[in-house]
Amino acid sequence: MSDALTKMLASRDWILADGATGTNLFNMGLASGDAPELWNADEPEKIRTLYRGAVNAGSDLFLTNTFGGNASRLKLHNAQSRVHELNRLGAELGREVADSAGRPVIVAGSVGPTGEIMAPMGALTHELAVEMFHEQAEGLKAGGADVLWVETISAPEEYKAAAEAAALAGMPWCGTMSFDTAGRTMMGVTSAAMAQMVGKLKHKPLAFGANCGVGASDLLRTVLGFVEAGTDLPIIAKGNAGIPKYHDGHIHYDGTPALMADYAVLARDCGARIIGGCCGTMPEHLRSMRAALESRAPGPRPSLDQIKSALGGFSSAVDGTEADGAGPVSRRPRTGGRRRSES
C-alpha cells in the first residue's frame, strides 16, 4: 500500500505528530460535558484554528476532532444519527488545512473508544463494535483523511474490532493504547502483550504505540517495552505534557516546553518513529519538540534512570510485564511518581 504516511515514514527518521485536542478546545471555550465533534459543524473556524496551531508549530501529522465521533458516544448528545456527517466534516477541515500547509502534512482520522465494555464483561459485542468503528471510518474516509488513528484504547477486543473496521473501509490505520495502571491498560494489557497482539492482526497498523496514560516517563517505559518485544512496526509515542494539576477550577498540565523537548528526544532515542503529545500539549510545546528533534543528534537508547532524571519519576515500581515474564528486574525502578487524573 502506497499511502501518504507510509511514504513519509520511508523518507523520515521521525515524524512529529500533534498535541492535545481537548485542552486546546477548552481554551477556546468548549464547555465541560459538551461534544467537541459538534464544533466540526457549529464552529468550523475554531477547528481550523486547532489544526493550524499544530501545523504552524511544526507537526507533520495531526489528528481530526473526531475522538468521540462514534454512535455510542454521540448518543449521549442525541447526535448518533450524525456520525458520518461529523466525521466527514472533521476530516474535510483537516484536509483543507493540510493541503494549504505548503509541505506534506498527514490528516489522521481520530477514532477513540466506544466508551462501552466489550462482551463478555459488558454488552458491546464484537460485531456491534466493528459496525460503529466502520461507520466512523467511512465518514473520515469521505472527508479525505489519509489514515485512521485509533487511540486511547484499553481493551484488546476493541482494538481488534477497530482493525477489522479499518479493513472494511479499505483504510490504512495506526493504533495506540493507554497504559495507565502500573504499566498496563485499564483492561490489563501490557506493552509486551500489545506488541504480540498487533503482530497477529490480519490487517496490521502502519504503526502502533501508546498515548495519554500517566506521565511522559511512564509512556517512555512502555515504549521501551515495545522495543524489547522485538516489533518490526514503527512505534508511536504520544505522551501527556507533564502531570495534571487542578487550579482555579481548571485542569492544568505542569509540563514545560523544555521538558517536552527532552521527552521528544528521549522518545526518538527509545525507538519511537512518530512522536507527539497528548493532554496538555500546546503549540508552544510542539515548537520546542520540533526544534529539539532537529537540533539534537540521536543518542543511545536511554536507561530508566536517565528517563527518570530528565522527566521525573515513574508512577509505579513495575512496568506491567513482570507477570508476563518479560522485562528484567532492572526495568522495574522503585519510584514515587504521581498518577494522572482525567482531564
N, C-alpha and C positions, 0 to 999 in steps of 0.2 A: 504494500500500500504506500503510495507516494502522496502523503498529506503534508500540510504546512508544518506541523510540529515535528514530524519525522525528518523533514528537510532541515529544519533549524537544529535539531539535535545532531544531525550528521555533520554540521558545519561549525558547531559551537561546543566549547568545553563546558560551559554553564549557560543557563538561561535564567534571567531574573523574572520571577512572577510578581504578582501584585501584593497588596496588603489587605487590610480589613475592609469588609463591606459594611457591616452593621455599625461599627464605630464611626465611620465616615458619614453614614446616613443619619445617625443620631445627631451628629454635629450640624447637619443640615436641617434638622427639625423633625425627623421621624419620631413619632411618639412610641414609647414602650408598649408592646402589645399589638401594634399595627403591623400589617403585612407589607414588607418592603417591596414585594413584587408588584403591588398595585401602583406603585410610583412609575413603573415602566409605561403605564397608560396615563396616569394623572399628573406626573411630574417628570416628563422626559428630559428636560434640561438639567435637572438635578442628577439624573442618572448619567447623562453625558459628562457632567462635571466630575462625577465619581470616576468614570472610566478615564477621562483625560488626566485626572490627577495622577493616576498610576503611570500612564503612558508618558506624560511630561516629566515624571520623576525618573524615567529610565526603564520601566518594566517592558519586557519583551512579550509578556503574556499576561492577560488579565481575565478575571472571572466575571461572568454576567451576574446581574442582580436577580438570580432565579433560584437561590439556595432552597427556599421553601416552596418552590413552584410546582409541587405535586398535588394531586387531588386531595389527599388526606390532610395536608397542612392547610391548603386553601379552603377546605371545607369549614375550618374554624372561622373564616371570614365570609362565608356564604359565597365563595368565588370558585368553587370546584368545577363549574362549567367553563371557566376561563383559562384552564391550564394551557391549552395550545396558544391562545392569544397572548397571554402574559409572557410565556417563554419566547414566543416569536419576537415580540416587541423588545424584550431584554437583549436578545441576540442581534436584532436589527440595529439597535442603538449602538451596540458594541462594534458591529461591522462598520458602521458609519465612522466611528472614532478611529478604529484601527486602519481603515483604508485611507484616512486623511493624515496619518502619522508621518508619512514620508520615509518610512522604513518598515521592514517586516514586523508585524505585531500579531500575535495569536489571540483569537477570541475563543475562550474556553467556556463552554456552557455549564454553569454550576448546577449540580444535582445533589441536593442534600438528602438526609434520611427521611423516611416517611413519618417518623415520629410514633410509629406503632411497633408493637412487639411481634416478632415473627413466630409462627407456629413451630413447635407445639406449645411453647410457653405462652404465646399470645394468639390473637385471632387472625393475624396477617399471613395468608398463605403465599407460597412461592409464586403461584400463578397471578394472584392479585398484585403482588409487588412488581412483578415483571410488567404487568399491564400499566400500572401507574408510572413506572420509570419510562416505559416505552412511549406513553402519551407525552410526557415531558420532553423526551429526546426528539420526538418528531417536531415539536414546536421549536426547539433550539436549532434543529437542522434547517427548518424552513426559514428561520431568521438569519442564517448564514454563519452559525458557529463553526469553527474549524475542528473542534474536538469537544467531546463531553468530558466534564470534570466532576467525577463523583467524589464527594468529600464528607469528612466528619462521620464516617460510618463506624458503628460499634459491632454489629452482628455479621458474622461471615455469611450467613444466609442472605442478608440484604445485599451484601457486596456481590455475591454470585448472581442475584436477581438483576442487579444493575448491569452486570456484564452481559447477561443474556439480552436485556433490553437494548443495549448498545448494538449488539449484533443484529437484532431485528430491525433497528433503524439504519443499519449499514454505516455506522459512525465509529471512527477511532475514539478511544477514550483513555482517560487516566483515572486513577482511583486512590484516595488516601483514607486511612482510618485514624481515629483519635484515640491516643493512648494516654489515659488519664487516671488509671487506677493501679499504682505501683508497677508501671511498665506494661500494663495490659489495657485493652479497651474495656468499656463498661461490661461487655459480654464475655470478657476473659481471654481475648485473643492476644497473643504475644507477637513481638516482631518476627520471631522465627516461624511461628505458625502462619502469620500473614504471608511471608515470603513463600512458604510451602504451598499455601492455598493458591496464590497468584500463579505459581508455576504450573498448576494443574488445570487452570481455566482453559476452556476451548477457545474463547475469544479474549485473548490476553490484552491487558492495557499497554499503551505505549510506554508508560512509566507508572510507578506506584510509590507510595510512601506514607508519610504521616503529616497531619496538620492539627493545629489547636492543641488540645491536651492541657498540660500544666504550664511549664515554662520552657524557655529555649534550651536549657541544659538537658531536661528530660527528653525533649524531642531529639536532640542530637545523640543521646544514648540509644534511643530507638533506631536512629539511622545507622549507628554502628552495628546494631543487631541485624539489620537488613544486610549489611555488607558481610558480616560474619556468616550469614546464611548462604552466601555464595550465589546470589542472584545475578543474572546477566542483564536484567532490565534496568533502565535509568531509574534513579531514586529521587523522590520529591521530598523536600524539607520545607514546611510552611509553619513556622513557629510563632507563638504569641510574642508581642513586644513587652516582655517582662511579666510581672505579676500584677493582677488587678487590685486596685485599692478603691474603697468606697469613700467618696469625698463630696460634700455638699450636694448629696442626692444623686450623684452620678458615679459611674464606674470609670476609673482612670487606670491606665497601664503604666507601670513605672520604668519601662524600657526606654532608654535614651537612643537617639540616632547613633551615637558612638557604640553603645552596647550591641545594637542590631547590626552595625558594620562588622563588629567582631564575630557575631553569630553567623553572618553570611559567609565570611571567610572560613570559619571553622566548619560550617556545613559543607562547603566545597571540599575542604581537606578531609572531611569524614567520608566523602564519596558521593554526595548529592550532586545531581546534574541540574535539577530545577529547584531554585531557591527563592522563597518568598516569605511573606509574613502573614499572620492571621490576626486574631483580635488585637486591637490597639495599634496596629501598624499603619502609620500615616505616610503621606508622600515624603515628608522630611526624613523618615526612616529609610524609605526606599532609595532616596538620593544618596544617602550615606552608604547604604548597602552596595549600590552600583559603583560608587567611587572606590570603595574598598576592594571589590572583586576585580576591578580594572587595574588597580594600582599595586595591590599586594601579591607577590609571587606565590604560587602554590607551595604548600609545605607538606611535611609528612602527616600521616594520619594522627590526629591528636589523641592523647590519653584522656581518661575520665578526669584525672586530676587537672589537666590543662583546661578542659571544658569548664570544670567547677571553678577554677581560678579566674577564668575570663568572664563567665556568665552567671556565676552563683551556684549554690548547692542544689543537689537533686532533691526531689520531694519524697523519695523513698530510698531505702537502703538496697533495694533489689530492682532489677530491670524486667522482672516478669518471667524471664526464660529459665530460671532455676528449676521450675517444676517440669520444664521440657527436657531437662538435661543439657541445655545449651548455655553457653557462656561460662567461662572460667570464673572462679571466685573473685579474681582481681577486678572483674567488671561490676562488682557489687559494692560500691562505696558506702560507708556509713556517713550519712549527711543529715542536716537538719533543715532541708529546704521547705518551702511553703507550697501550699496547694492552691489551685485555681478555683475560683467560683465562676459561675456562668455569667456572661455579660448579655 
